[in-house]
Amino acid sequence: MVHKFANVLVHVVFSTKERCNLIPPEFQRKLWRYIEGIGANCRIPVLAVGGMPNHIHILIALPSDISVAKAVQSFKANSSRWMGEHGLKFAWQEGYGAFSVSASNLLTVKDYIKHQPEHHAKRSFEDEFIALLRKSGVAYETSEVFG
C-alpha cells in the first residue's frame, strides 16, 4: 500500500506549572487559537481546544508519522514561548495525559472540551484528571500523578 491511512484521535490534557491559574480568563481564547495555529504549522489537526486557568484539553487527529510525545512537546514549547512573549510569567507542568478517542465518541469529547467551565463548577482539575485516568484504564500511583 503506497499511502498511509490513519484516524488516530487523541484527547491530550496537561496543566500549568504546579496547577496554578496562569492562563488569565481574558487570554484563554487567544491561547486556544494559538494552539490551533501550532497544530496547523506542525500538521497536527486540532479538532477541539479548551480548558481553564490551570489546564488545557486538546483533541487532535494524530498523523501517522508523529508521536504523541512529539505533538505534546510542540504544543507546550511553542505556547509557553508565546505566552512569555505576551508578558505573562508562564510554564506548563511536566507530563501530560493522552487518551485515545474512538470515532464514535468524537462529538462527545469535543462537547466535553467546549464545556470545561461547566464541568469545573462541579469538580477540580485533579478530580477530573483522575477520572480520565480511571475511565481510560490507565494504571497510576496516586502519589505520582501530580508530582
N, C-alpha and C positions, 0 to 999 in steps of 0.2 A: 504494500500500500504506500503510495507516494506522499499523501497528505496526512496530517495529524488532526484527529477529531477528538475534542475533549469538551466536557461540560463539568468542570470541577468547581463547584460553588463552595466558598469558604466564608464563614462568619468569623471575623477577626475582632478580638477585644483586647484593649490594653489601657492601662491607666497612666495618669500623670505621676510624676515622682512623688512617692510617699502618699499617693492618692489625695494630694492637696488640690484645692479648687484653683487651678492655674489657668483654666480657659474661661475668661470672662463671658458671661451670657451674651453681651452685645457683640462679641467677637466670634461666637460659635459658627454662625452661618458662613462667615468669611473663611474660617478654618475648614469647614466641611467642603466648600467649593475648592479650596486649595488642595485638599486630599483628592478630590475628583481629578484635578489637574495633574497631580503626581501620577495617579493611575493612568491617565491618558498618555503622559510622557513616557511612562515605563511599560506601556502596552499591557496594563492590567485593568481590565474594565471594572469600574466601581459601580455596583448596582444600587447601593444604598449606603449612606453615611449619616451618622448622628451620634449623640452622646449627651454628656452632662459636663459640668465644670471640672470633673475629676477623671473622666474616662471617655473613650470613643469606641464605637462599633462601626466596622466597615464590612460590607458584604461585597465580595469580589468574585469574578469569574477568573480563576487562576489559569493562565496559559500553561500549556504542557511543558514548556521549557524554562519555567521559573518556579523555584521552590517557595514554599510558604515563608521560610525564614528570610529569603532574599526580598520577597514582596514586603514583609513587615519592616525589614530594615530600611527599605526605600521610603516607605510612608513615614516612619519615625524620624529618620535622619533629615529628610527634606522639610518636614513640617516643623521640627524643632528649630532648625536654622531659620525658617521663615518667621516663626513666632518671635525669635530673638531679634530679627531684622525689624520687627514692628514694635520694638521697645518693651517686650514682655520677658520677664525672667521666667524661663520655661525649660522643662525637661520631662521626658517620658520615663516611666518606671521601667526597669529592666524586665524582660519577659513579656509574654502575651498568651492569650488563649486563641486557638484556631479550631473551629468546629465545622465539620462537613455538613452541607445542607443538600437535601435531595431536591431535585427539580420540582417535585410536587409540593414542597414546603417553601418555595421561593417567595411567594407573595406574603406568606405568614411572617417570614423573617424580615422582609422589607418593612412590613407594617410594624413589627416589633421595634425595629431600629427607628422608624419615623416617630414613634410614640414614647421615646425614652422619658421625657418629663413626667408623663402619667405613671409609668412603671415605678419611677423613683419617688413618687409621692407615697408609695406603699412599702418600698424596701430599699436598702442601701446597695451600693455597688458591690460590696463584699458579699452580701447575701445573694445578689443576682449572679455574680461570678461563680460562687459555689454551686448554685442551682444549675448553671450551664454545664459545669464540670460533671455533676451528677447525671443530668439528663443525657449527656453525651457518652456516659460510661467511662470517663477519664479517671484513671487511678491517680490519687493525690494524697499527700500528707498535709493535713490542715496547717501544721506549723511552717510548712514550706511554701504555701500558696502566695502569701503576700510579703514574704521576706522579712 
